[in-house]
Amino acid sequence: MTASDVRDTDPGDGRLSTPSTTRPPAWSADVRPRPPAALPPLAPDRGQATPDWFEVVEHFREGLVVCDADGVVRHVSPVAERLLPEVTPGELLSAAGVPGLTENAVGAFTHRGRRLSARQVPLSGARCCWYVEDVTDSASRADALLAERARSAFLAVVGDKLGNPLHPDRAAAAAVRLAVPTLAEVAVLVLAPRAGRSRWWRASRADDEAPMVDSGVLAGGGLPSAIADALTGAEPHAVDWLVEQAVDAGWLPGLAGAESAARVVPLPGRDAPVGVLLVARRATRWYDDADVELIRAFAARAGAALTTALLYRDQAEVADTLQASLLPVEPVEAVGVQWGTAYRPAQAGLRIGGDFYGSHRLPDGGSVFFLGDVSGKGVEAAVFTGQLRQCLQALHRLESHPARLLRLLNDALLETTQAHGQGRFATMVLGVARPERDGGLTLTMAGGGHLPPLVLRASGEVEAVPLRGMLIGVVSDPRVGEVTVRLAPGETCLLYSDGVTEARGGRRGDEQFGPERLVSALTGCQRMPAPALAERVEQITCDWLGHGDHDDIAVLALRAAGLGGRGARHLHAVPPASTGPKGTDA
């Protein structure tokens, strides 16, 4: 059944009438469909009066102003009378002086403090009708929505830009730069005083140019009272004298006190404000409640960024101080000795490791020297190294004999490691160098489980010193080896850590450098000054490693500098390659 088969339906009882037998079937192509009958006109309600047209339009949301072909007002609805009291029937519409009711008017317009929307509709007989609507509330809501979106977008950009800098100077400069021109024409950020001084940053903008940022330092007692109050957490509300203080302090270039508006808000920190933000602009744009809330939201983000940056700075300063105290100390200059050192930690970012070296001068003119390696890597190994060096610093004043000094050091380390439950140990070569009258050196060395030193003779040969011993910090009575070696003037003794010989690299990437390659690389380098020799050992080790991981590398070279010699420790002392035999690389 199709829709054409259903006719005369009674909506009351839902029954279908019988189709007419004279009607041709709907599927016949020879019969044309009958046109539908026109709807009859609506009859007025019987017994009721027809509603007045003016009564109907009075309740329209829009006001109606009907004009004839000459532009004379013929009708004004009650809504239009309330919105446009200037429009009078019988007079020209143009005489009313309403800006939005002209031929060229487009969109909404403001009239008597209200936002109106008008549209013109042509009527018959060259007449026209103006539809006028009060859109103040909807426009206000739309403006508020746009303003909120703009504020949210601005704060999102602020959060993104201030989330990156981890340095207080960069974070403060970014904060004042972001505040201009959205919040102010001039923005000044003052950090809380540190060591009696306050750092400040200022951003100012002329015309449409990019903000210019400058900075400076003020004495803690030279801050304006409004800034000092804000640093305690208070927010000044008397903006008239605030502008005067800022202008008198020279903080508002291009702005005059009588023509400016300003606000000051603290920047929240952990326990107290981390700083203060001063924003100012011309008085043509006063700071209303919405502006103040936006400034506070901006200040909260800037305060969080500065707090993070300051915390990072403080931690970095502590880390730098601790790292500096744990770095190997260069040997003390001694008569007749030229020192050379090289150091490369396994973790280059930390700059510290478990290898160490150094020297101490003895009252009789000799020097205690040492090079060692503690178990482990990184910060924990460096801390243990610092403890070992401190023990040596104290013990060498009580004992200068190498073997006995090494045993005292073993006892001190055992006591320290057992007290802290660390279970760490170290290997070490500790010796005493005493100058001879002929310019040579006598080295008395004690070994605590470390690699044997190498001696570069004047002939160019390399000798391994037969020095043995047990680890330091493991047992209470370790076996300590001791040997005495004499260096003629110009000869060198080399101490090194296992980061050199156990470096893995080469063509296959996993082959150890080994002591044989080290000896081969040093053969013929007897004329090298001690600093150049130490650097050579480090360089050939790193070349062998390539870019692979490695252990801590430490090198200490002692060269007999001759009578009265205090050998230079700089590479300019390296002789030209043509004046002596060349060393061979591995």
VEXLO-43677 format. One record per residue (C-alpha): residue number from 1; x, y, z. Coordinates in steps of 0.001 Angstrom, whole numbers, plus 500000, padded with zeros to 6 digits. Each point is the difference from the previous one (the first is absolute). Layout:
BEGIN
seq;east;north;up
NUM;X;Y;Z
...
// end
This chain:
BEGIN
seq;east;north;up
1;500000;500000;500000
2;501242;503457;499078
3;499219;503409;501409
4;497751;500696;497016
5;497789;497092;501046
6;499198;501548;503331
7;497421;502729;499841
8;497461;501603;502315
9;501710;498818;503119
10;498113;500796;503129
11;502598;501137;502570
12;497523;499446;502758
13;499361;496275;499759
14;502953;498946;497860
15;497784;498109;497469
16;500653;500076;496254
17;497211;500776;497530
18;499369;497695;497030
19;501759;501127;496861
20;497776;501277;497208
21;499316;497449;497232
22;499910;502661;497288
23;503503;501273;500753
24;502562;498626;497558
25;502807;497989;501445
26;503100;501950;501083
27;502224;497971;497732
28;498109;500859;496786
29;502145;502104;497695
30;497025;501193;497904
31;498252;501821;502800
32;501262;503378;501148
33;499997;500643;503795
34;497341;502386;501275
35;501439;503283;501373
36;499486;500470;503742
37;497208;502265;501089
38;500939;503412;501422
39;499727;500453;503764
40;496982;502021;501053
41;500674;503320;501748
42;500019;500028;503753
43;496743;501111;501408
44;500009;502356;502982
45;499189;498549;503328
46;496322;500189;500473
47;498957;502178;502853
48;503543;501480;500561
49;501429;503327;498831
50;502933;500033;497585
51;503227;500938;501948
52;501371;503440;499277
53;503170;499968;497861
54;501690;502451;502358
55;499236;497691;502902
56;501828;497193;498195
57;503154;501916;499030
58;500288;501514;503458
59;501284;496660;501227
60;502592;499551;497279
61;503561;499831;501193
62;500913;502474;497284
63;498672;503510;499693
64;498355;501061;496728
65;500324;503368;498262
66;497933;500263;496804
67;500816;502780;497529
68;498288;501040;496800
69;501639;500535;496647
70;501157;503496;501041
71;501714;498758;503163
72;497302;501370;502290
73;499342;497901;503068
74;496465;498583;499913
75;500085;497541;502853
76;502221;499324;503051
77;499359;496882;502071
78;500119;500199;503809
79;503349;498138;500091
80;501444;502470;497464
81;498675;502918;502067
82;501974;498781;503002
83;503176;499404;498011
84;499786;503061;497724
85;498134;502817;501757
86;501317;502474;497406
87;498004;498392;497208
88;496623;501763;499706
89;497120;499008;497678
90;499299;502571;497336
91;503604;501216;499814
92;502898;498964;497822
93;501981;497074;501378
94;503246;501724;499099
95;499037;502935;502239
96;500194;497707;503046
97;503787;499800;499630
98;500281;496320;500856
99;503317;498843;498446
100;498914;496406;499426
101;496834;500867;498013
102;501637;501145;496769
103;500396;498385;496640
104;503738;499369;500471
105;499797;498763;503599
106;501454;496529;500522
107;499685;497735;503026
108;499440;501040;503578
109;500403;503473;501447
110;500002;501639;503415
111;497141;502306;500921
112;499221;501488;503415
113;502367;497565;501693
114;498382;496954;498404
115;501213;497762;497209
116;497394;499865;497213
117;499714;497999;496802
118;497912;501366;497091
119;498980;498553;496649
120;497926;501523;497238
121;497318;498012;498131
122;498351;501458;496863
123;496174;499998;499837
124;497503;500539;497229
125;499463;503483;498647
126;503658;500971;500545
127;499446;499915;503727
128;502441;498410;502410
129;500076;498612;503508
130;502885;500210;502422
131;500384;497127;502483
132;501950;501148;503045
133;501164;497619;502746
134;501773;500562;503293
135;503053;497693;499923
136;501791;501492;502988
137;499889;496837;502106
138;500921;497617;497214
139;502790;502308;498799
140;501291;500272;503541
141;500014;496239;500338
142;501767;499643;496663
143;502566;502653;500950
144;500543;498328;503351
145;500485;496649;498288
146;502494;501475;497536
147;501838;501773;502809
148;500161;496795;502030
149;501303;498105;497005
150;502621;502686;499443
151;501022;499855;503677
152;500181;496205;499904
153;502075;500070;496817
154;502310;502624;501521
155;500484;497996;503198
156;500609;496834;497966
157;502764;501770;498088
158;501411;501327;503267
159;500029;496520;501528
160;501719;498588;496933
161;502634;502735;499772
162;500737;500060;503730
163;500188;496225;500257
164;503355;499806;498211
165;502492;502409;501638
166;501831;498445;502944
167;502164;503056;500631
168;498535;502840;502112
169;501299;502728;497682
170;498433;498444;496907
171;496741;499242;501825
172;499698;503586;501292
173;500815;501503;496595
174;497417;497734;498358
175;497363;500998;502567
176;500279;503763;499436
177;500220;499502;496233
178;496746;497991;500035
179;498219;502614;502124
180;500400;502624;497264
181;497717;501052;498326
182;497169;497727;501231
183;500199;501151;503616
184;501973;503222;499836
185;502081;502391;497989
186;502743;499771;502635
187;500574;496950;502215
188;502579;499803;502791
189;500897;496823;501881
190;501998;500229;503230
191;501390;496878;501649
192;500101;499655;503768
193;503280;501345;501411
194;502935;497609;500161
195;503184;500928;501834
196;498599;503506;500498
197;499322;500641;496297
198;496974;499660;497732
199;500143;499163;496315
200;497398;501670;497747
201;498883;499604;496382
202;497887;502428;497981
203;498234;499705;496655
204;498653;503074;498206
205;498370;500428;496617
206;499873;503010;497716
207;497226;500054;497372
208;499855;496611;498258
209;503619;499033;500521
210;501106;496871;501825
211;500457;500398;503782
212;503465;501105;501112
213;501341;498289;503132
214;502631;501430;502338
215;501109;499036;503492
216;501988;501187;502965
217;500724;499658;503699
218;498661;502029;502920
219;500969;500068;503635
220;497484;498160;502134
221;499253;503167;501960
222;499521;502122;496869
223;496715;498461;498874
224;496856;502149;499865
225;497695;499393;502942
226;497300;498459;497803
227;502487;497428;498682
228;501306;499271;503499
229;496431;499501;501259
230;499190;497661;497122
231;503060;497902;500821
232;498346;499234;503333
233;496934;498646;498192
234;497795;503114;500141
235;498404;501425;496856
236;499851;503822;499976
237;496643;501438;498936
238;500727;503746;500054
239;501156;500252;496402
240;500413;503785;499884
241;503052;500178;502229
242;501266;496751;498531
243;500340;501639;496580
244;501748;502977;501571
245;502542;497737;501712
246;500684;498076;496798
247;500399;503181;497968
248;502279;501560;502613
249;502138;496841;499976
250;500313;500262;496204
251;498324;496651;499426
252;497330;501167;497508
253;501676;501409;496884
254;497555;501781;497731
255;497250;500187;502629
256;499075;502972;502182
257;498533;499633;503450
258;496768;501915;499294
259;499364;498067;496807
260;500732;496466;501171
261;498357;497114;501798
262;502020;497371;501839
263;499619;496866;502086
264;502419;498030;502160
265;499561;496295;500755
266;502318;497627;501879
267;501377;496938;498218
268;499182;496959;502166
269;502921;497872;501177
270;500405;497045;502320
271;499932;501760;503371
272;500028;503672;499001
273;499597;501979;496780
274;502855;499309;497633
275;499644;503474;498543
276;497647;502817;498988
277;498462;500938;496666
278;499159;503640;499204
279;497878;500666;496904
280;499094;503453;498701
281;498289;501520;496968
282;498320;503212;498933
283;496902;501007;501914
284;497842;499573;496886
285;499943;496319;500979
286;499336;499722;503729
287;500484;496664;501696
288;496552;498587;500728
289;499232;496905;502082
290;500423;497662;497015
291;503405;501526;499230
292;501124;499620;503606
293;498949;496338;500043
294;501943;499411;496792
295;503075;501686;501499
296;499740;497794;503086
297;499705;496869;497865
298;503038;501123;498006
299;501899;500718;503214
300;499201;496512;501323
301;501537;498395;496915
302;502992;502317;500010
303;500536;499330;503703
304;499906;496233;499451
305;502513;500269;497153
306;502350;502201;502019
307;499730;497763;503052
308;500951;496991;497893
309;502870;501882;498370
310;501345;501236;503343
311;499757;496519;501508
312;501859;498579;497017
313;502646;502718;500325
314;500499;499286;503696
315;500305;496280;499361
316;502415;500629;497127
317;502143;502206;502243
318;500077;497306;502674
319;500860;497375;497402
320;502755;502168;498510
321;501467;500671;503433
322;499970;496321;500917
323;501419;498985;496634
324;502783;502545;500315
325;500900;498569;503412
326;500075;496456;498594
327;502050;500716;496880
328;503630;498847;500039
329;502329;502701;501301
330;503036;500882;497924
331;503303;498991;501648
332;501804;502609;502021
333;503080;501434;498306
334;503220;498532;501366
335;503705;500649;499382
336;501429;497672;497395
337;496617;498490;499000
338;497939;500699;496906
339;496423;498727;500321
340;497651;498971;497236
341;496387;498936;500467
342;497020;498889;497936
343;496512;499149;501197
344;496831;498860;498225
345;497071;498688;502072
346;497775;497230;498698
347;496933;502274;500283
348;501092;503197;498307
349;496867;501876;501074
350;500938;499599;503672
351;503694;500931;499544
352;500820;497773;502978
353;500813;496332;500402
354;501827;497405;502036
355;503585;500696;498833
356;502182;502450;501886
357;503527;501319;500221
358;501903;502746;501785
359;503019;500922;502061
360;501005;501612;503286
361;503268;501770;500779
362;502095;498644;502858
363;502013;502140;502433
364;503322;498480;498823
365;499429;501149;496391
366;498567;496737;498740
367;496482;499395;498733
368;497393;497331;500691
369;498243;499037;496773
370;497221;497525;499324
371;497626;498676;497374
372;497163;497607;500685
373;496662;498594;498937
374;497027;499252;502257
375;497323;497430;499275
376;496938;501189;498123
377;499256;503034;497848
378;498170;503291;500162
379;499006;501979;503072
380;500363;497245;502614
381;503498;499182;498807
382;500892;503691;499987
383;498802;500402;503593
384;502101;497064;501098
385;502937;501513;498123
386;499504;503233;501922
387;500106;498122;503295
388;503219;498250;498970
389;501647;503254;498988
390;499039;501619;503290
391;501554;497102;501880
392;503215;500396;498035
393;499970;503733;500634
394;500082;499346;503748
395;502129;496853;500179
396;502962;501187;497934
397;500784;502469;502774
398;500424;497092;502412
399;501774;497497;497764
400;502058;500518;496832
401;501270;496463;499428
402;497933;498685;497066
403;499284;496446;501261
404;499114;501088;503538
405;497928;502914;498683
406;498089;497619;497741
407;499225;497689;502937
408;498739;502946;502079
409;497803;500984;497097
410;498676;496431;499807
411;499009;500081;503689
412;498237;503360;499577
413;498056;498785;496949
414;498966;496789;501752
415;498631;502000;502904
416;498085;502323;497659
417;498534;497300;497756
418;498992;497752;502889
419;498318;502898;501788
420;497910;500839;496932
421;499574;496454;498727
422;501368;500937;496597
423;502314;497069;499322
424;502151;501992;497605
425;503700;499565;499259
426;502763;501692;498030
427;503215;499316;498135
428;502877;502427;500321
429;503616;500801;499331
430;501402;502311;502672
431;503546;501293;499946
432;502451;502594;501210
433;502196;501930;497542
434;503214;501570;501230
435;502279;502069;497773
436;503681;499043;499618
437;502994;502322;499652
438;500570;499029;496406
439;496454;501000;499022
440;498558;496497;500158
441;497217;498663;502206
442;499792;497106;502416
443;496533;498473;500096
444;498953;497685;502819
445;496639;498502;499105
446;497546;497707;501808
447;497368;498012;498133
448;496481;499214;501080
449;498677;497706;497269
450;500499;502541;497212
451;501529;499675;496545
452;503821;500263;500053
453;501452;503397;499007
454;502042;500442;496807
455;503350;501767;499742
456;501182;501709;496793
457;503778;499820;499963
458;502258;502459;498229
459;500726;497329;497384
460;496344;499958;498934
461;499255;496626;501565
462;496996;499449;502268
463;500388;497971;503197
464;497201;498588;502144
465;500644;500471;503732
466;499561;496651;501831
467;497561;501318;502618
468;497402;497723;501592
469;497584;500174;502940
470;496454;499362;501235
471;496851;502091;499675
472;499492;502839;502465
473;496960;499944;502257
474;499336;496245;499917
475;502019;498355;502804
476;501515;501443;503140
477;503591;498945;499259
478;500545;500085;496222
479;503224;498951;498320
480;501560;503175;498614
481;502824;499894;497475
482;502723;502626;499922
483;502696;500877;497469
484;502534;502790;499462
485;500689;501409;496529
486;502528;502639;498962
487;499260;502400;497151
488;502884;501696;498229
489;499417;503575;498812
490;497485;499947;497155
491;498561;496586;500869
492;496324;499559;500843
493;497876;497705;502170
494;496416;499461;498834
495;497082;498933;502207
496;496648;499171;498401
497;496649;498414;500825
498;498467;496891;498467
499;497749;502257;497882
500;503009;500188;497651
501;500969;496353;499615
502;496455;498634;500217
503;498568;502434;497428
504;498026;497985;497452
505;499991;501047;496374
506;502157;499508;496955
507;498731;498668;496713
508;497590;497491;501541
509;498924;502354;502757
510;500440;497488;502847
511;503770;499499;500193
512;501883;501278;503047
513;502744;502540;499481
514;502299;498060;502318
515;503379;500766;501598
516;501964;498905;496917
517;498455;502688;497793
518;500580;502563;502742
519;503696;499114;500209
520;500275;500117;496214
521;498343;503401;499878
522;502391;501403;502630
523;503184;498603;498486
524;502094;502817;498605
525;498079;502742;501861
526;502741;500595;502580
527;500471;503624;498937
528;496382;500926;500532
529;499282;502244;502986
530;497796;498432;502646
531;496830;501942;499032
532;500334;499016;496350
533;500623;496371;500924
534;496896;499830;502210
535;497900;501550;497268
536;501400;497540;497472
537;498922;497042;502134
538;496494;501432;500299
539;499810;500738;496284
540;501084;496569;498789
541;497562;498401;502445
542;497100;502104;498727
543;501005;499293;496396
544;499879;496285;500803
545;496580;500376;501612
546;498450;502002;497179
547;496654;501126;501385
548;499399;496956;502173
549;499424;499806;503728
550;503032;499920;502237
551;501136;499932;503590
552;501539;502938;501831
553;503396;500947;498555
554;502733;501573;502149
555;503664;500586;499202
556;502781;501438;502185
557;503508;500566;498593
558;503127;501018;502019
559;503034;501234;498064
560;503364;500726;501526
561;500328;503640;498989
562;503702;500467;500916
563;501749;502189;502509
564;497751;502732;501375
565;497397;499190;497391
566;496339;500760;500412
567;498916;498603;496700
568;497272;501767;498067
569;496665;498215;499887
570;498864;501405;496671
571;500027;498481;496561
572;502153;502764;498516
573;502918;498145;501579
574;499585;497108;497528
575;503062;499968;497660
576;499470;500049;496235
577;499467;496597;498435
578;503247;500282;498020
579;502226;500332;503103
580;499391;496541;501428
581;498693;496553;499246
582;496298;499616;499481
583;497722;497824;502104
584;498157;497213;498257
585;496250;499658;500151
586;498320;496720;500592
// end
